[in-house]
Amino acid sequence: MEYAYPPQMVHGEHVTLVDRVVEFRRCRDVPFLILFVAFCAGMLVVASIGYSQGKPQRLLYGLDYKGNLCGSKDASPSLKGFNVRYWINPRQMIESADPILSLSLRDARAICLKDCPEVGGRNDTVAWVCDYPEVSQTNSSHPLHQLSMDDWFNRTYDYYALLDEEQQQSSLDLRGPCYPVLIRTKSVFWSCQPDDNVSSEAYKIWNAIGGANITLQDVPIWSSVSRFLSSPAAVLERYVADLGKAWPVLIVCASIIPFILSFTWLVCVRFFTRITVWSTIILVNGVGLLVVLLFYAKGGWLDQNAVEAVVGDDGAAQVLGFTGQQPERKDLRIMAVILTVLLGILFVFTMVMIRHLHFAVAILKEASRAMAAIPSLLVFPFFPVVITVLFGIFWVSVALSLFSGGDVKQRLCTYSGECCAYSVPQLETVCGPENCCGYEIKYNTRLKWAMVYHIFGCFWILQFIVACSLTIIAGAVASFYWCHSDHSTLPYHQVTKATRRTFFYSLGSIALGSLIVAVVEMIRWVCDYIRRKLLSDDNSLIRYVCCCTECCIVCLDYIVKFVSRNAYIMIAIKGYSFCEAAAKASVLIVNNILRVAAVNVIGDFILFLGKILVSLGCAFFAFLMLEDNRYHEGRYKITSPLAPVLFCMGVGYIVAYIFFGVVEMAVDTILLSFCEDCEENNGIPRFAPMRLVQALRAAQEEHEERIAERERRQRRKEAESRILAMPVPHIPR
């Protein structure tokens, strides 16, 4: 049923304005809504699996030789507070550094300490670190069964003096329960990493007291530990753990600051359109350059003098204070290069687009008029953003749990050396393969598929939230266009009416549209994962195929999102099903492409710059917060600022995407309504605002002038070619 407005004069003609927004509808694409609800129930099942099997602490701390997690109070004995993993046998440490030998560092005997031990050599004594003391169940009178973990810690992990002669000889043979500290170590990533090879002073004392001979290798010991701690899986685990340790930064820079920046930008567009457009262009390049320089500084490519010249001595110490290892520095440098290239491309596009900004100003002014007529549009984005942030917190927590899930199982290893070690509970030396093979976390198939399901759920649910907000905005703005200048006829609660229509009739269509976009994004993610795996193979054909596939998927993703956005507008106006709305919107755009293409592209580019500005602003504030000392030392020390900064950038962009979706969807709705207006009135828009008509006419004339100029140049070039091809006449002498 259509609602008729009072007769008005439109462009000099007496017409009756009719609201094209259909009020009475029927539910569409219901099976896809049922599928979406069932999928959300599956997300809860996946969450329960993750919370029941996952232990996020595994992403921080290592496992000891018993398979216990360092720092776990449920271990036997309790390791609460003992968070640092220490490889206790110096012979195994040395052998693990030699690639010829078969011992992996994962299989070396490790225990959990509160801090790394000091090397011996003082007063001609050897420093010892002994195995865990364990109280006997039979109340044995042996001293080793009387020590508690606190006693063990207070003795600096050394109870060598309490051992009998046989146990001391076993320790001198490097079978335990006590082992000499011959290698200087420092705590890196909650593991005692060697700082040097075997200490010569400590080794001389070790030989003097009759310690077992150790074959010293030329291979640096720390290279083995560095390889172990620098594997892609270990680096990824530390990045995920950084998100958990930097949660205050995420709360501020991924939720509060994006709100403030996005809302401020919307208000500025509403009241100062032209100034906001120019300020956005200047700020996005300036802030982008600043963020890139911070990545260069953290990656170690800016020296002390260069930073001191800008921020002074104290500031340079803060900026260059990150002491991450090579893999983290390499990732920061890669990200710095990527951002440099993107910033360069952005700068070039800005220079190209800057001469056409008057088109963007015109269409943004019309969008700001819609926000002025419907003030609730300024407040509406808070609701989808809050929902998005809450879902993001839930998704990250479940992802942490799933990523840290799995079963702790002993490795199957082959080692040609001795597999004997002293057992404190049994008070005897025990030999067997269990003393050679360490423990690792095995991820079962169910957890792997649960993680894939969880990732796809992120794509689908986020797209569903975005689609709902876009459809509601389109429904409100459409009434603004069709009422022309008589804004008094607009209902006061226009956003509420649009929300009711969307939730009662269109959720099925939105579920279908968001599903299609999510499937394409999932395919793109899988293809990107496969591409990275295949690019390790030095084959030019594989590289070529991967690049072509990536380009095709990116183009498909853009097309699907573009069609979906315009389909949501037709759904909001007419209540069509998704497929019918996509077909109708595509026909309208194709038929009027010359009229609206330039204005739409320029307007979308300015809005894109606004999103990038908010995203870079979140990254900048995240860098500032991560300079706090709590993130450089102690239990909250992060391995690299990369993961928290990129997370804040990503969430900031999503928040800005939803906020700026008000303006962007207002622009798209006005332009698509303009196309329908032209379609219904034989190419003459009867309801379009005069400023919009003038901007579109100027854009079309400019486009036609460029085509005419191109044709003139082509004709001139052809004429010159014909003249040059003419034979030169022979002139007799």
Protein Blocks (a to p, Z undefined) as FASTA:
>chain_A
ZZddddddeehiacddddfbdfbdcdehklmmmmmmmmmmmmmmmmmmmmmmgcfklmmm
ccdfkopaehiakbccdfehiabccdfblklmmmmmpmkbmcdfklpccdddfbdcddeh
ihhiacdddddddddfklpabfklmpcfklmmmnoopaklmpcfklmmmmmnonojbdcd
fbdcddeehiacdfbdcdfklmmmmmmnopacddddfbdfklmmmmmmmgfklmmmmmmm
mmmmmmmmmmmmmmmmmmmmmmmmmmmmmmmmmlmmmmmmmmmmmmmmmmmmmmmmmnop
acfklmmmmnojmlmmmmmmpccdfklmmmmmmmmmmmmmmmmmmmmmmmmmmmmmmmmm
mmmmmmmmmmmmmmmlmmmmmmmmmmmmmmmmmmmmmmmmmmmgccddddddddfbdcdd
ddfklopacedjklmpccdddddfklmmmmmmmmmmmmmmmmmmmmmmmmmmmmmmmmmm
mnommmmlpcfklmlmmmmmmmmmmmmmmmmmmmmmmmmmmmmmmmmmmmmmmmmpccfk
lmmmmmmmmmmmmmmmmmmmmmmmmmmmmmmmnopafklmmmmmmmmmmmmmmmmmmmmm
mmmmmmmmmmmmmmmmmmmmmmmmmmpmklmgcjklcfbfklmmmmmmmmmmmmmmmmmm
mmmmmmmmmmmmmmmmmmmngopafkbcfklmmmmmmmmmmmmmmmmmmmmmmmmmmmmm
mmmmpccddddZZ
